[in-house]
Amino acid sequence: MCGIAGCSGGKRGIKSVMNILTRLEYRGYDSSGIAYVENNDLCVIKSLGNLQCLRREVSENTNVDTVIGHTRWATHGKPSIQNAHPHLDASGRLALVHNGIIENYQLLRSGLSKQGILCNTETDTEVIAKLIGAAIVEKEETGAIINAKTVLTVLAKQLGFMKGSYAIAFLFRPLPNYIFFAKNGSPLVVGQGQGATFLASDENAIKENCTGVLRLKDGDIGYINYENICIYDKKLNKKKVHLSKIDQDVEAFNLSGYSSFLNKEIAEGIGGALKTLRRAKKEIASTLPDNIFLTDFDLHITACGTALHAGRIAKYLIERELRIPVSIDFASEFKYKKPILSNKSICIFLSQSGETADTLGCVELAKSCGATTIGITNVKGSRIAEAVDYCLYTYAGVEISVASTKAYLAQLALIYALVFYLAGVKGKKLSFSLHDITYILHRLENRNYLSSLNKYLNLIKQQSSLYFVGRGIDYFVAMEGALKLKEICYIHCEAFAGGELKHGSLALINDSSVVVAILTQKSLIDKMLNNIHELNSRGAKVILLTPFTKLAPEVFGLIKLERCRDMVSPFCSIKPLQELTLYVAQKKGIDPDKPRNLAKSVTVE
Ligand code: F6R
């Protein structure tokens, strides 16, 4: 993953790059660093920990105009100052930042060592810096004049030796106001501001400073300096630079009075779902070809993490309500299981970021099998959006907190809209209406569960393991509730289908167990209450989320959910579970926006 940043022009380059890095921090936050040239010296400052740590070490008001920066999510080598970027070439004149993975770095590294050039870190990135640096020295030794063109020639040649994905940016001390870049696989965006140019892994990070931005294509190399953005293809043919205007969503980056982005985004979830639902009907009809679901097809859903949990609800609804079989897989498994796909297959890929490498890999695989591909993503212009045949968008707004909350609700909204669309095409009647969904979303708009959850927070905070149970559609919400608590509160959580308990998992339950149970399906009340009895009999403390409080179930804790149609209940049951995670994180003193070891865009497999 990792985020890379660059700025050339203006007097406050360090400040600009620190601001860009702040917006890229969701991509990784185990260490960070910047580099710039000052008084003909190449200065590199690195720090372990999140950006706050780097901020303490740099002087943001230093008068330098050209700076590169990096925020890291470790792939090769543990988080350490040494492994943090920027990395230097052997001459100490070139500093480079990288996002991606160089797969043949070991081979390249041993080639370098045979030339007497040793790497000092465990990273794949250092190899890139050392290779380019050594090739420039070689060029100098032939008497060539080193200017931007020569550096690009060297860069193009050296990239030819690298296998893998990269977005790189580097400074070369003799050309202090140039930032050279290259892209293959990992995202990279350049932007033009007033008297300055910028680059970053994501356009949201620079758009505030820019009048126009351009997402680079794989194979692009080039440079930015004070005024110019120059882009070339692999063969060094100059490309025309067409910058596009950008939508500003500056509010998304402000906490607006909330204690964390997670807190803010949970609150924004219902609004995003309503917006998605409002736009989806028209957009699905205008995006998908009329006959797409009219001929014979087999349907597949692929995603990761939270997006996969939304996908599981899609499968449940499509099968139960429309009697259409759906296969579902983790993207990381789908790609390697030799899936049965043909030109009759329709594959749906769910991804908030639209950048997840595992999911993107599956899109490519599906296309190579002749399948029709449909993306559902929150980010226009993202790699998955561009790769699929048809893309449907969710309107959750920019999601910053690493854990997905509002995007999940928007994915649900889009899934329900797609189910309506499919029902229309197939002439089927559903057990719920669009009105049922909008009605319940409006009821949930100002609903907050703090007072109901408060008395259980200390108990949950103390747990090292926690179980979630549900049946039917509730099981998939239980999975998502477990994932949220696991990733943000560092509590081992597992979700069980209620009926499966007695087939093994019940052995884990004793009088110190805490179980969060969900019961929203009328037809499953008796079965789920039986499961709760089984848990009670083993001494578990069951906290039950249900609209059926009148049944007065014998439980340790009861959280009343809004009453709605059975198949619409995920909107109701996920809200208190997202809030539970936030409040437990607050009790534990964890930064809920940046859980350890994780990053928001998972751009490596
Ligand atoms: C969990 C979470 C992750 C993502 C997963 C897929 O809170 O956010 O599980 O859902 O990494 O990411 P996208 O949806 O961007 O493909």
Boltz pocket constraint, residues with backbone or C-beta under 6 A from the ligand:
constraints:
  - pocket:
      binder: B
      contacts: [[A, 304], [A, 305], [A, 306], [A, 307], [A, 308], [A, 350], [A, 351], [A, 352], [A, 353], [A, 354], [A, 355], [A, 356], [A, 359], [A, 402], [A, 403], [A, 404], [A, 405], [A, 483], [A, 484], [A, 487], [A, 599], [A, 600], [A, 601], [A, 602]]
      max_distance: 6.0
